[in-house]
Amino acid sequence: MVDNSGSVNRFGKSYIDECSEALKRYDKNGDGSVTLDEFFSQSIFGSEKFDKKAKDIMTQYAGSEGKVSAEVYAEWLNSNEYQQVLDDYHSSKEFSEIEMGWVDNAHIQDGQTTKGEVKVDLLNRLPDGVDGSKMEALIDKYAGEDGVFTTEEYTNLKNDPEFKAFLKAHDIQLGTGNYTNNNGNGGNNIGIGSNAFNFNFNNFNMNNFFNNFNMNNFFNNFLSMLMNSWNTMFR
C-alpha cells in the first residue's frame, strides 16, 4: 500500500475537497465510500488493456481495504505510473482512432481525417508568436501522397518525438474543440487539476450533462440578462 497520509500537504485541502466531490458519482450504493469495483464499473479508456493498467495502479494506492478515498484518488491521478499509462494510451492506435474522429467532427464530417484538417486544428490552438511551420511539414510527411490519414499514419505522426514534444510544450489536445484563443493555455485543464483532463474527458457522460441541465433556469437567466440590457439602454 502506498502512503497517502501526506496528500493534503502535497496537493492542498481545496484540491482534496474537489477530489472528494468528484468521487461522489462513483458511490453506486450511496454508503459514502467508493470501492475499486465501483470506481472501475465503467471503462476509463474504452480499452480493456489500459483499464487494467489503471486499476492495477489504483489497487496499489487503495491498499488492502480496496477503498478509493479522495487522498487515494489524488495520489493516483498525479502518480508517475498513471501518467505513463496516459502517455502510452495517447500514443496508441486506439486513441488515434478516437482523436481522428474528433478532428473530423470539428471540421468536415466526412469520415476522413485529412492533413488540412489536422493543420487547421493545430494552428487554431497555437499561442500568438509560436511558429507551427515545422509541425505542418511533419503533418505533410506522415499523411502521405493522398493527404488522408490512415490510423497507422496518424499514430506515427503522434509518436514522432518532435511532434509529441511540441504538443506537450504547448498543452495541445487535438480535436477536442478547446482552442487556445491565443492565450497559450490550451483549454485542456478540465476537471481536477491539469493531470485530470484526460481521465475526466474520457469519463464525460452526455446523459448526465443533459439530465442536470435545467432549461427553466437557463431561460430565466437569459430573460434577466435581456431585461438588464434593456434597462441600461433606456435609462
Beta strands, then each sheet from edge to edge (+ up, - down):
end
